[in-house]
Amino acid sequence: MDASKYIQNLKKKVERFKEDTAAEQSSSEPTDPTTPMVKVETLEKGFMIKVFSGENQPGMLVSVLEAFEDMGLDVLEARVSCTDSFSLHAMGVKCLYDLLNTNELTLR
């Protein structure tokens, strides 16, 4: 899969996520403040993910990083705050090893 197809697939996933989130927000049930909010944005050569939870729970960062690994995503840059709440802003790409092996990434 080339990079443009990968980005298009990510955009479709983001749209489905937005639709699902909008449907959940329109329900009359109150939302759980400990449930993390996740925002995914596609970038020219990768993605940006923002995760926020009003309450920092033990193991939250590890869980998020394991989820990235399970999806084959490599984080290139991240900022994390775990004081009272949990906040993570990460930028990355599909597994770099796979990209290099399939010539999807041009190194300069």
Backbone as a chain_set.jsonl record, in Angstrom:
{"seq": "MDASKYIQNLKKKVERFKEDTAAEQSSSEPTDPTTPMVKVETLEKGFMIKVFSGENQPGMLVSVLEAFEDMGLDVLEARVSCTDSFSLHAMGVKCLYDLLNTNELTLR", "coords": {"N": [[0.855, -1.172, 0.0], [0.654, 2.151, -0.916], [1.801, 5.379, 0.305], [-0.135, 7.412, -0.093], [-2.546, 5.996, -0.317], [-2.593, 4.858, 2.192], [-2.889, 7.139, 3.795], [-5.397, 8.001, 2.896], [-6.953, 5.862, 3.83], [-6.607, 6.248, 6.586], [-7.895, 8.729, 6.838], [-10.534, 7.966, 6.261], [-11.017, 6.321, 8.46], [-10.868, 8.221, 10.482], [-13.092, 9.807, 9.852], [-15.163, 7.923, 10.263], [-14.785, 7.542, 12.976], [-15.386, 10.117, 13.925], [-18.096, 10.243, 13.232], [-19.111, 8.169, 14.833], [-18.481, 9.212, 17.348], [-20.018, 11.541, 17.37], [-22.554, 10.404, 17.333], [-22.56, 9.107, 19.803], [-22.353, 11.31, 21.524], [-24.76, 12.531, 21.11], [-26.528, 10.951, 22.415], [-28.725, 10.447, 25.254], [-27.573, 9.608, 27.565], [-25.335, 10.25, 30.278], [-21.867, 11.043, 29.816], [-18.96, 9.184, 30.718], [-16.582, 10.607, 32.789], [-14.054, 9.537, 33.035], [-13.529, 8.238, 30.726], [-11.367, 8.2, 28.034], [-10.865, 10.848, 25.656], [-10.329, 10.818, 22.227], [-8.568, 12.083, 19.492], [-7.893, 11.998, 16.096], [-5.77, 12.977, 13.531], [-4.923, 13.238, 10.125], [-1.773, 13.62, 8.621], [0.554, 14.969, 6.203], [2.541, 12.987, 5.83], [1.851, 11.01, 7.674], [0.401, 10.776, 10.899], [-1.456, 12.429, 13.555], [-2.168, 12.05, 16.872], [-4.306, 12.772, 19.529], [-4.861, 12.322, 22.898], [-6.974, 12.542, 25.654], [-7.83, 12.47, 29.054], [-9.878, 13.131, 31.798], [-9.112, 12.116, 34.165], [-6.213, 10.725, 35.459], [-5.292, 7.486, 35.102], [-3.738, 4.584, 36.523], [-1.29, 3.079, 34.481], [-2.192, 4.089, 32.064], [-0.627, 5.44, 30.061], [1.051, 3.351, 29.219], [-0.867, 1.606, 28.171], [-1.828, 3.099, 25.98], [0.501, 3.322, 24.398], [0.974, 0.61, 23.876], [-1.279, 0.08, 22.339], [-0.696, 1.624, 20.061], [1.519, 0.167, 19.152], [0.31, -2.317, 18.624], [-1.239, -1.599, 16.441], [0.668, -1.186, 14.576], [1.99, 1.273, 14.456], [4.446, 3.791, 14.476], [5.707, 6.021, 16.771], [6.963, 9.189, 16.354], [7.329, 11.581, 17.645], [6.36, 12.81, 20.81], [4.306, 14.273, 23.364], [3.609, 14.192, 26.735], [1.467, 14.416, 29.547], [0.929, 13.563, 32.811], [-0.065, 14.321, 35.295], [-2.51, 15.28, 37.091], [-4.653, 14.956, 35.321], [-4.768, 13.125, 32.188], [-2.878, 13.555, 29.332], [-1.945, 13.256, 25.991], [-0.085, 13.957, 23.147], [0.737, 12.858, 20.096], [2.856, 12.286, 17.28], [3.302, 10.457, 14.338], [4.096, 7.647, 12.164], [3.105, 4.986, 9.922], [4.414, 1.763, 10.628], [7.837, 2.16, 10.501], [9.737, 0.299, 9.6], [8.244, -1.375, 7.897], [7.518, 0.548, 5.989], [10.012, 1.262, 4.891], [10.753, -1.159, 3.755], [8.855, -1.454, 1.758], [9.233, 0.648, 0.129], [7.714, 2.968, 0.574], [8.398, 5.235, 1.832], [10.316, 8.063, 1.362], [13.577, 8.791, 1.898], [15.576, 11.564, 2.747]], "CA": [[0.0, 0.0, 0.0], [1.486, 3.342, -0.939], [1.528, 6.358, 1.362], [-1.388, 8.141, -0.328], [-3.654, 5.099, 0.035], [-2.571, 4.732, 3.648], [-3.462, 8.375, 4.335], [-6.831, 7.969, 2.603], [-7.56, 4.921, 4.777], [-6.639, 6.916, 7.886], [-8.947, 9.746, 6.784], [-11.817, 7.269, 6.364], [-11.16, 5.891, 9.851], [-11.144, 9.426, 11.266], [-14.488, 10.175, 9.593], [-16.021, 6.963, 10.971], [-14.639, 7.837, 14.396], [-16.149, 11.346, 14.183], [-19.518, 9.893, 13.171], [-19.419, 7.395, 16.039], [-18.404, 10.12, 18.487], [-21.196, 12.414, 17.306], [-23.713, 9.593, 17.719], [-22.474, 8.894, 21.251], [-22.6, 12.57, 22.208], [-26.165, 12.899, 20.984], [-27.359, 10.102, 23.274], [-29.131, 11.137, 26.478], [-26.82, 9.1, 28.708], [-24.159, 11.063, 30.597], [-20.612, 10.389, 29.475], [-18.073, 8.874, 31.833], [-15.442, 11.533, 32.728], [-12.783, 8.807, 32.987], [-13.343, 7.702, 29.383], [-10.49, 9.095, 27.278], [-11.274, 11.416, 24.376], [-9.257, 10.587, 21.261], [-8.705, 12.817, 18.234], [-6.886, 11.56, 15.13], [-5.669, 13.829, 12.347], [-3.933, 12.763, 9.168], [-0.777, 14.589, 8.184], [1.053, 14.646, 4.868], [3.263, 11.71, 5.824], [1.62, 10.259, 8.9], [-0.797, 11.041, 11.684], [-1.306, 13.04, 14.864], [-3.192, 11.537, 17.775], [-4.41, 13.451, 20.819], [-5.654, 11.556, 23.863], [-7.163, 13.289, 26.894], [-8.744, 11.909, 30.047], [-9.971, 14.009, 32.958], [-8.523, 11.442, 35.32], [-5.073, 9.886, 35.127], [-5.415, 6.16, 35.69], [-2.481, 3.837, 36.442], [-1.081, 2.285, 33.277], [-2.813, 4.706, 30.885], [0.383, 5.672, 29.03], [1.465, 2.042, 28.709], [-1.971, 1.098, 27.342], [-1.857, 3.851, 24.722], [1.671, 2.932, 23.609], [0.743, -0.762, 23.412], [-2.264, 0.165, 21.253], [0.048, 2.073, 18.885], [2.327, -0.96, 18.694], [-0.605, -3.312, 18.058], [-1.708, -1.102, 15.147], [1.812, -1.028, 13.689], [2.306, 2.691, 14.33], [5.667, 4.248, 15.132], [5.613, 7.394, 17.26], [8.193, 9.928, 16.1], [7.417, 12.663, 18.626], [5.203, 12.777, 21.709], [4.299, 15.061, 24.596], [2.69, 13.533, 27.662], [1.3, 14.961, 30.887], [0.207, 12.566, 33.618], [-0.163, 14.807, 36.667], [-3.853, 14.972, 37.591], [-5.358, 14.405, 34.167], [-3.855, 12.471, 31.254], [-2.879, 14.196, 28.024], [-0.878, 12.787, 25.116], [-0.099, 14.425, 21.759], [1.768, 12.064, 19.431], [2.931, 12.311, 15.828], [4.022, 9.281, 13.893], [3.864, 7.062, 10.849], [2.953, 3.544, 9.884], [5.68, 1.137, 11.015], [8.944, 2.591, 9.646], [10.368, -0.882, 9.003], [7.397, -1.758, 6.765], [7.606, 1.591, 4.969], [11.305, 1.159, 4.225], [10.767, -2.387, 2.962], [7.945, -1.351, 0.618], [9.579, 1.892, -0.574], [6.665, 3.972, 0.723], [8.955, 6.41, 2.481], [11.501, 8.563, 0.693], [14.497, 9.424, 2.843], [16.398, 12.611, 2.125]], "C": [[0.901, 1.235, 0.0], [1.004, 4.36, 0.092], [0.2, 7.08, 1.153], [-2.601, 7.278, 0.008], [-3.745, 4.94, 1.545], [-3.224, 5.957, 4.292], [-4.966, 8.416, 4.081], [-7.559, 7.025, 3.554], [-7.655, 5.537, 6.168], [-7.744, 7.972, 7.923], [-10.327, 9.11, 6.919], [-12.068, 6.819, 7.798], [-11.496, 7.075, 10.749], [-12.602, 9.834, 11.084], [-15.448, 9.233, 10.309], [-15.981, 7.229, 12.466], [-15.453, 9.078, 14.764], [-17.649, 11.061, 14.184], [-19.941, 9.13, 14.421], [-19.443, 8.287, 17.27], [-19.622, 11.033, 18.524], [-22.444, 11.657, 17.738], [-23.73, 9.359, 19.224], [-22.814, 10.166, 22.014], [-24.064, 12.971, 22.143], [-27.075, 12.028, 21.846], [-27.642, 10.832, 24.583], [-28.368, 10.662, 27.709], [-25.632, 10.009, 28.992], [-22.884, 10.299, 30.246], [-19.76, 10.213, 30.719], [-16.851, 9.79, 31.759], [-14.094, 10.824, 32.68], [-12.536, 8.194, 31.619], [-12.487, 8.67, 28.577], [-11.147, 9.597, 25.997], [-10.081, 11.278, 23.438], [-9.564, 11.366, 19.989], [-7.562, 12.389, 17.322], [-6.934, 12.49, 13.931], [-4.624, 13.232, 11.419], [-3.032, 13.922, 8.767], [-0.272, 14.156, 6.816], [1.732, 13.281, 4.833], [3.038, 10.933, 7.107], [0.335, 10.66, 9.584], [-0.44, 11.819, 12.939], [-2.471, 12.537, 15.705], [-3.129, 12.327, 19.072], [-5.324, 12.612, 21.702], [-5.758, 12.395, 25.128], [-8.153, 12.556, 27.776], [-8.714, 12.825, 31.255], [-9.348, 13.409, 34.2], [-7.372, 10.568, 34.842], [-5.22, 8.558, 35.856], [-4.09, 5.428, 35.553], [-2.414, 3.014, 35.152], [-1.647, 2.878, 32.003], [-1.798, 4.89, 29.756], [0.822, 4.354, 28.401], [0.392, 1.477, 27.784], [-2.015, 1.789, 25.984], [-0.691, 3.432, 23.829], [1.542, 1.507, 23.085], [-0.267, -0.78, 22.269], [-1.592, 0.635, 19.965], [0.831, 0.909, 18.292], [1.455, -2.021, 18.027], [-1.101, -2.905, 16.675], [-0.563, -0.911, 14.157], [2.195, 0.417, 13.449], [3.585, 3.008, 15.096], [5.506, 5.71, 15.506], [6.967, 8.059, 17.055], [8.424, 11.025, 17.124], [6.176, 12.608, 19.502], [5.422, 13.708, 22.887], [3.236, 14.46, 25.494], [2.665, 14.288, 28.977], [0.425, 13.993, 31.668], [0.025, 13.036, 35.056], [-1.508, 14.455, 37.279], [-4.698, 14.342, 36.489], [-4.318, 13.711, 33.284], [-3.999, 13.141, 29.901], [-1.69, 13.687, 27.226], [-1.113, 13.356, 23.725], [1.045, 13.685, 21.084], [1.678, 12.231, 17.925], [3.747, 11.106, 15.401], [3.64, 8.844, 12.499], [3.553, 5.583, 11.016], [4.337, 2.96, 10.147], [6.797, 1.479, 10.027], [9.6, 1.42, 8.932], [9.58, -1.322, 7.773], [7.5, -0.74, 5.636], [8.911, 1.49, 4.192], [11.358, -0.067, 3.326], [9.867, -2.309, 1.74], [8.163, -0.059, -0.164], [8.479, 2.937, -0.516], [7.21, 5.27, 1.303], [10.22, 6.818, 1.746], [12.361, 9.28, 1.715], [15.344, 10.439, 2.104], [17.616, 12.853, 2.953]], "O": [[1.807, 1.345, 0.826], [-0.071, 4.211, 0.673], [-0.519, 7.335, 2.118], [-3.58, 7.779, 0.56], [-4.839, 4.894, 2.109], [-4.017, 5.825, 5.224], [-5.73, 8.821, 4.958], [-8.649, 7.339, 4.031], [-8.663, 5.371, 6.854], [-8.449, 8.098, 8.924], [-11.194, 9.646, 7.609], [-13.188, 6.919, 8.299], [-12.308, 6.954, 11.666], [-13.276, 10.171, 12.058], [-16.434, 9.679, 10.896], [-17.003, 7.155, 13.148], [-16.132, 9.095, 15.792], [-18.384, 11.571, 15.029], [-20.993, 9.403, 14.998], [-20.31, 8.145, 18.132], [-20.193, 11.271, 19.588], [-23.297, 12.209, 18.433], [-24.788, 9.407, 19.852], [-23.491, 10.11, 23.041], [-24.556, 13.675, 23.025], [-28.26, 12.327, 21.995], [-26.893, 11.727, 24.976], [-28.5, 11.249, 28.783], [-24.986, 10.492, 28.062], [-22.826, 9.075, 30.363], [-19.837, 11.006, 31.657], [-16.138, 9.759, 30.756], [-13.09, 11.44, 32.323], [-11.447, 7.678, 31.366], [-12.841, 9.842, 28.446], [-11.888, 8.868, 25.339], [-8.951, 11.588, 23.815], [-10.68, 11.316, 19.473], [-6.398, 12.413, 17.725], [-8.002, 12.758, 13.381], [-3.571, 12.775, 11.864], [-3.484, 15.055, 8.598], [-0.637, 13.086, 6.328], [1.516, 12.504, 3.902], [3.951, 10.26, 7.584], [-0.694, 10.86, 8.938], [0.721, 11.868, 13.344], [-3.625, 12.599, 15.282], [-2.058, 12.529, 19.643], [-6.426, 12.241, 21.298], [-4.752, 12.905, 25.623], [-9.187, 12.08, 27.308], [-7.644, 13.251, 31.69], [-9.087, 14.113, 35.175], [-7.538, 9.763, 33.926], [-5.267, 8.518, 37.085], [-3.381, 5.625, 34.566], [-3.376, 2.338, 34.787], [-1.59, 2.238, 30.953], [-2.079, 4.533, 28.612], [0.949, 4.26, 27.18], [0.71, 0.929, 26.728], [-2.216, 1.139, 24.959], [-0.877, 3.21, 22.633], [1.961, 1.224, 21.963], [-0.128, -1.567, 21.332], [-1.881, 0.108, 18.891], [0.811, 0.689, 17.081], [1.82, -2.562, 16.983], [-1.356, -3.763, 15.83], [-0.797, -0.514, 13.016], [2.672, 0.763, 12.368], [3.778, 2.55, 16.221], [5.202, 6.544, 14.653], [7.991, 7.559, 17.52], [9.565, 11.364, 17.437], [5.071, 12.388, 19.007], [6.545, 13.91, 23.349], [2.101, 14.243, 25.069], [3.699, 14.744, 29.466], [-0.677, 13.648, 31.241], [-0.033, 12.203, 35.96], [-1.628, 13.417, 37.931], [-5.368, 13.33, 36.699], [-3.129, 13.712, 33.601], [-5.107, 13.281, 29.382], [-0.562, 13.683, 27.717], [-2.214, 13.251, 23.186], [2.203, 13.865, 21.46], [0.589, 12.308, 17.356], [4.757, 10.773, 16.022], [2.964, 9.557, 11.757], [3.715, 5.008, 12.092], [5.338, 3.631, 9.899], [6.713, 1.128, 8.85], [9.981, 1.545, 7.768], [10.164, -1.609, 6.729], [7.562, -1.112, 4.464], [8.916, 1.619, 2.967], [11.947, -0.017, 2.247], [10.093, -3.034, 0.771], [7.356, 0.286, -1.028], [8.32, 3.716, -1.455], [6.534, 6.298, 1.261], [11.105, 5.989, 1.531], [11.93, 10.258, 2.326], [15.776, 10.203, 0.975], [18.442, 13.698, 2.605]]}, "num_chains": 1, "name": "protein.A"}
